[in-house]
Amino acid sequence: MPTNLAAVLRDALDMVHRGDLSSDNVLAHFDASSARPALVAWHISTRPSADRPALVGIVADPSLATEVFARIVKESPLLPPSLAGPTRDLLTVRVSTPDGHDLFTSSRLWSDYAKETMLDKELGALRIQVALTETAADRLIIGGLPRNRMPLLMGLLAITAGLMAIAFVQLRRERELVRLRAKFVSGVSHELRTPLAQIRMFGETLLLNRVRSSEEHRRSLEIIVQESQRLTQLIENVLQFGRVERGAAVVTPVPERVDLRLHEIVEGFEPLARSRRTSIARRIDEDIVAPVDADALRQIVLNLLDNALKYGPSGQTIVVTCQCEGEFAVIGIEDEGPGVSEADSSRIWDPYCRVAQPHGTAVAGTGIGLTIVKRLTEMHGGRVRVERGVRGARFVVELPGAQRERAAATVRIASAGV
């Protein structure tokens, strides 16, 4: 690495050591002083030690950032095309480093009708300039520019300021998306590592015959099965999330006994709940029939149960309810955790969102479980919400087309003419 870039990183490490930078900051630096320009981007390691803070990042060619600017100019409608054709024929965008080294220029044409702004230090203090081409005035205004050009110039300056604001927002969105994806990958890796470690440890224990009794042998097998089920659920979540994001997820609702399905799902989840000293109380009405996709319903309920297990305290009781209210099968899952605040009740359904605990730390997870619950419920034509329960949070899933089995049997008999 060039000496000047190493000095930049040393300065950043000193700022981390002094506490001037938090772990959420992502910084960038463009260096054009050497014969080979470079882009350096970094953030603070998620696990720095107290006496040896660490930075993690990349050193790349500046064209990595150039592609982002080129995509914004190409894809974003900076001006309505109906005014005078494509944006690139009206405006010229130029991005340069603080010392004047050009990183991106949309065109060689330039004019005096220009506006400049500077991004914050986190994005390398880049200078962004937008100029209106000289030939655009006659195309925008019938009869050309008036003699007094001040009102027009002020209007153009206002437009260019708006364009720069749009470009800045686009850059912030790109940075936020990269940060969320990095968190997602880290969360998935952590979630997968835990059950794999448990399976390996107890599998090696059985292989080396280190169990002291038949009870320990049975307990080891139970843990292996539980962690395998947990691992399967994690993988299914990631695969289902990918299908939902691509629009490839499909559900096939057919009339099912919802109460029997719920009992089956809860029974399969109870061993994992017992391992964390949590009990599950069922208040499920019988004979409820509704058109559901069995696999999708299983994923909805397991995600809500797993969410209740994570956010509730050890020793809690999770309550699972199901009633037929009108034409809806209403499934409720309530925990004894801290609940969900009004500010978080709308954003918890967003991808990668994880609500922090009262002491400020986020619960481990991938942040996609509730997103999958919402999407699969909507694909059934239903709705989902969160509300305040007796002690914690209560998630409610409403599935349409529900009725009692006796009523459904009566309808079938009547339609057959019996």
Backbone hydrogen bonds, N-H to C=O, Kabsch-Sander energy under -0.5 kcal/mol:
donor,donor_aa,acceptor,acceptor_aa,energy
6,A,2,P,-2.0
7,A,3,T,-2.0
8,V,4,N,-1.6
9,L,5,L,-2.1
10,R,6,A,-2.2
11,D,7,A,-2.3
12,A,8,V,-2.0
13,L,9,L,-2.4
14,D,10,R,-2.3
15,M,11,D,-2.0
16,V,12,A,-2.3
17,H,13,L,-2.6
18,R,14,D,-1.9
19,G,15,M,-0.6
19,G,16,V,-0.9
20,D,15,M,-2.7
21,L,15,M,-0.7
25,N,22,S,-1.2
27,L,42,W,-2.5
28,A,121,K,-0.5
28,A,122,E,-0.5
29,H,40,V,-2.5
31,D,29,H,-0.5
31,D,38,A,-2.9
32,A,30,F,-0.5
38,A,31,D,-2.3
39,L,60,A,-3.6
40,V,29,H,-2.9
41,A,58,I,-2.0
42,W,27,L,-2.2
43,H,56,V,-2.3
44,I,25,N,-0.6
45,S,54,A,-2.6
49,S,52,R,-1.0
56,V,43,H,-2.9
58,I,41,A,-2.6
60,A,39,L,-3.0
64,L,61,D,-2.2
65,A,62,P,-1.2
66,T,62,P,-1.7
67,E,63,S,-2.0
68,V,65,A,-0.5
69,F,65,A,-1.6
70,A,66,T,-2.5
71,R,67,E,-1.9
72,I,68,V,-2.0
73,V,69,F,-2.4
74,K,70,A,-2.0
75,E,71,R,-2.8
76,S,72,I,-2.4
78,L,76,S,-1.9
83,L,80,P,-2.0
84,A,80,P,-0.6
84,A,85,G,-0.5
85,G,81,P,-2.4
89,D,86,P,-1.4
90,L,87,T,-1.9
91,L,87,T,-2.5
92,T,131,A,-2.6
94,R,129,Q,-2.9
95,V,104,F,-2.9
96,S,127,R,-2.5
97,T,101,H,-2.7
100,G,97,T,-2.3
102,D,100,G,-0.5
103,L,95,V,-3.1
104,F,95,V,-2.1
106,S,93,V,-2.6
114,A,112,D,-1.9
115,K,130,V,-1.9
117,T,128,I,-2.2
119,L,126,L,-2.7
123,L,120,D,-1.4
124,G,121,K,-2.0
125,A,120,D,-1.9
126,L,123,L,-0.6
127,R,96,S,-2.9
128,I,117,T,-2.9
128,I,126,L,-0.5
129,Q,94,R,-3.0
130,V,115,K,-2.3
131,A,92,T,-2.4
132,L,113,Y,-2.7
133,T,90,L,-3.0
136,A,133,T,-1.3
137,A,134,E,-0.6
139,R,135,T,-0.6
140,L,136,A,-1.9
141,I,137,A,-2.3
144,G,141,I,-2.0
149,R,147,R,-1.1
153,L,149,R,-3.0
154,M,150,M,-2.8
155,G,151,P,-2.2
156,L,152,L,-2.8
157,L,153,L,-2.6
158,A,154,M,-2.1
159,I,155,G,-2.2
160,T,156,L,-2.9
161,A,157,L,-2.3
162,G,158,A,-2.1
163,L,159,I,-2.4
164,M,160,T,-2.5
165,A,161,A,-2.0
166,I,162,G,-2.2
167,A,163,L,-2.5
168,F,164,M,-2.4
169,V,165,A,-2.4
170,Q,166,I,-2.4
171,L,167,A,-2.1
172,R,168,F,-2.3
173,R,169,V,-2.4
174,E,170,Q,-2.3
175,R,171,L,-2.3
176,E,172,R,-2.6
177,L,173,R,-2.6
178,V,174,E,-2.0
179,R,175,R,-2.1
180,L,176,E,-2.5
181,R,177,L,-2.4
182,A,178,V,-2.1
183,K,179,R,-2.2
184,F,180,L,-2.5
185,V,181,R,-2.5
186,S,182,A,-2.3
187,G,183,K,-2.9
188,V,184,F,-2.8
189,S,185,V,-2.4
190,H,186,S,-2.2
191,E,187,G,-2.6
192,L,188,V,-2.4
193,R,189,S,-1.9
194,T,190,H,-1.5
196,L,192,L,-1.6
197,A,193,R,-2.4
198,Q,194,T,-1.9
199,I,195,P,-2.7
200,R,196,L,-2.5
201,M,197,A,-2.4
202,F,198,Q,-2.4
203,G,199,I,-2.1
204,E,200,R,-2.5
205,T,201,M,-1.9
206,L,202,F,-2.1
207,L,203,G,-2.3
208,L,204,E,-2.4
209,N,206,L,-0.9
210,R,205,T,-2.5
217,H,213,S,-1.9
218,R,214,S,-2.4
219,R,215,E,-2.5
220,S,216,E,-2.4
221,L,217,H,-1.8
222,E,218,R,-2.3
223,I,219,R,-2.2
224,I,220,S,-2.1
225,V,221,L,-2.3
226,Q,222,E,-2.7
227,E,223,I,-2.8
228,S,224,I,-1.9
229,Q,225,V,-2.3
230,R,226,Q,-2.3
231,L,227,E,-2.5
232,T,228,S,-2.4
233,Q,229,Q,-2.3
234,L,230,R,-2.1
235,I,231,L,-2.3
236,E,232,T,-2.6
237,N,233,Q,-2.2
238,V,234,L,-2.1
239,L,235,I,-2.5
240,Q,236,E,-2.9
241,F,237,N,-2.7
242,G,238,V,-2.0
243,R,239,L,-2.1
244,V,240,Q,-2.5
245,E,241,F,-2.5
246,R,242,G,-1.7
247,G,243,R,-0.7
247,G,244,V,-0.8
248,A,243,R,-2.7
249,A,243,R,-1.0
254,V,292,V,-2.1
256,E,290,A,-2.1
258,V,256,E,-1.2
258,V,288,I,-1.9
259,D,288,I,-0.7
261,R,257,R,-2.0
262,L,258,V,-2.5
263,H,259,D,-2.1
264,E,260,L,-2.1
265,I,261,R,-2.4
266,V,262,L,-2.8
267,E,263,H,-2.3
268,G,264,E,-1.6
269,F,265,I,-1.2
270,E,266,V,-1.7
272,L,269,F,-0.5
273,A,269,F,-1.8
274,R,270,E,-2.9
275,S,271,P,-1.8
276,R,272,L,-0.6
276,R,273,A,-1.0
277,R,274,R,-2.1
278,T,273,A,-2.3
279,S,316,Q,-2.0
281,A,318,I,-2.9
283,R,320,V,-3.2
285,D,283,R,-0.6
285,D,322,C,-2.6
289,V,287,D,-0.6
289,V,403,Q,-3.1
290,A,256,E,-2.0
292,V,254,V,-2.3
292,V,290,A,-0.8
294,A,292,V,-0.7
297,L,293,D,-2.9
298,R,294,A,-2.2
299,Q,295,D,-2.0
300,I,296,A,-2.4
301,V,297,L,-2.5
302,L,298,R,-2.5
303,N,299,Q,-2.0
304,L,300,I,-1.8
305,L,301,V,-2.7
306,D,302,L,-2.7
307,N,303,N,-2.1
308,A,304,L,-2.2
309,L,305,L,-2.3
310,K,306,D,-2.1
311,Y,307,N,-2.2
312,G,308,A,-1.6
315,G,276,R,-0.7
315,G,277,R,-1.0
316,Q,313,P,-1.4
318,I,279,S,-2.8
319,V,334,E,-2.3
320,V,281,A,-3.1
320,V,318,I,-0.5
321,T,319,V,-0.5
321,T,332,G,-2.9
322,C,283,R,-1.7
323,Q,330,V,-1.9
325,E,323,Q,-0.7
325,E,328,F,-2.5
326,G,324,C,-0.6
328,F,325,E,-1.8
329,A,399,L,-2.8
330,V,323,Q,-2.9
330,V,328,F,-0.7
331,I,329,A,-0.7
331,I,397,V,-3.1
332,G,321,T,-2.1
333,I,395,F,-2.3
334,E,319,V,-2.4
335,D,393,A,-2.2
345,S,341,S,-1.2
348,I,344,D,-1.6
349,W,346,S,-0.6
350,D,347,R,-1.7
352,Y,367,G,-1.5
353,C,350,D,-1.4
353,C,367,G,-0.8
357,Q,361,T,-3.5
360,G,357,Q,-2.6
363,V,355,V,-0.8
372,I,368,I,-2.1
373,V,369,G,-2.0
374,K,370,L,-2.4
375,R,371,T,-2.4
376,L,372,I,-2.7
377,T,373,V,-2.1
378,E,374,K,-2.4
379,M,375,R,-1.9
380,H,376,L,-0.8
380,H,377,T,-0.8
381,G,378,E,-1.6
382,G,377,T,-2.3
383,R,398,E,-1.6
385,R,396,V,-2.1
387,E,394,R,-2.3
389,G,392,G,-3.0
392,G,335,D,-0.9
394,R,387,E,-2.7
395,F,333,I,-2.5
396,V,385,R,-2.8
397,V,331,I,-3.1
398,E,383,R,-2.9
399,L,329,A,-2.2
399,L,397,V,-0.5
401,G,327,E,-0.9
402,A,327,E,-2.1
403,Q,289,V,-2.3
405,E,287,D,-2.7
408,A,404,R,-2.4
409,A,405,E,-2.3
410,T,406,R,-2.0
411,V,407,A,-2.1
412,R,408,A,-2.0
413,I,409,A,-2.3
414,A,410,T,-2.5
415,S,411,V,-2.4
416,A,412,R,-1.2
417,G,414,A,-1.2
418,V,413,I,-2.0
